[in-house]
Amino acid sequence: MVRVTVVGAGIAGLTAALYAVTAGHHVVVLDRTDQIGGRATSQTVDGAPFGYGLHLLHQRGPLMNVVRKVSRLRVALSSPRLDRLHVAGVGALRPRNNVRLAAQLRRALKQADPSSPAVCAAALFAGSGVQRFDERYKALQKGKLAVVGEGWAGIVGRMAAALDEVGVLIEAHCQVESIKSGSVRLKDGRMFDSDVIVLACGVKQAERLLRSVDSAAFSELSPVRASTLDATLTSRPLGEKHGIIDAEEGAYMLDVANVQPKLGLQGSFLSAVMIEKENESKSERLLRFDRFLNHHAKGWHHHVLNERRQESIVIQTEGKKPAYDAYASNGILLAGEWVASAHELADAAADTGRQCGQNIA
């Protein structure tokens, strides 16, 4: 048994802690806020789970595997239908009233033809703002990317409850000042003795803590920023549509109330994302975002019940990602979306957390 300190109580940190304690190690989880889950959480307002931008759960990905292991309760999942998911200038990804066009689109999606606007839109939507033709792209076509009915807070809550059952301490309001081989120092002066440190925090905090070990850590990573909107409305500006994607603008929106009827909302719950363009200012991106919303959800702002905006938020990273054990010789492991994995987004966080927890020597 070794002493393990996990820095960060998001998906990556909770997964690392679950696997580490299962392997028989003594684990402490530290987080600088009092909100477990990091960006992968949500807050329910009048029955709608407001989060940090739209993100669909891969029903057969590593994160869902973790949830199944720690909780027997069924997760309420519902996937956007291709016949109700529309692409700007194209129409539905799987039209119901045009057999020939439906066959053409099905073939283009299967072949991942990058010259097709529909294919680019599907890849952007599945990749949460980055066009990728990976497992999530395939999962979208098979109806395996889903909205979580209980919100991401439900997923995180199940993981935190499992850790609580086995006596793992999650310390809130712990600002880590520095790390050294064998210890973690907090800003308030406290020290945690640790044989292994798992950095499962954001990439900026991890970079700061690793400066004494590697001054050029993560220099080849670049953030993907976006503006997001979650809003509940008394109206239904998208009608029966599940969502709209505009690949050229780098934007998409989903009416979560249409996709997940178990929420029981009378109106709409719009969740929209606008990805930044190169050399674009935040104000320019916000103007594009407003134009996109006003064009595809006409009059939405006249019917708002609750609204939450993120003017600029990092939704994922791109570039040369470090291996989870890149600093293992220093007693430091890495976990998060920004760490190299065969998966992406929340699944990458869960996968790298698992690798850290299972490979603590």
Secondary structure by P-SEA (a helix, b strand, c coil): cbbbbbccccaaaaaaaaaaaaabbbbbbbbcccccccccbbbbcccccccccbbbbccccaaaaaaaaacccccbbbbbbcccccccccccccccccaaaaaaaaaaaaacccccaaaaaaaaaaacccccccaaaaaaaacccccccccaaaaaaaaaaaaaaabbbbbccccccccccccccccccccccccbbbccccaaaaaaaacccccccccccccccbbbbbbbbcccccccccccccccccccccccccccccccccccbbbbbbbbcccccaaaaaaaaaaaaaaccccccccccbbbbccccccccccccccccccccccbbbbcccccccccaaaaaaaaaaaaaaccc
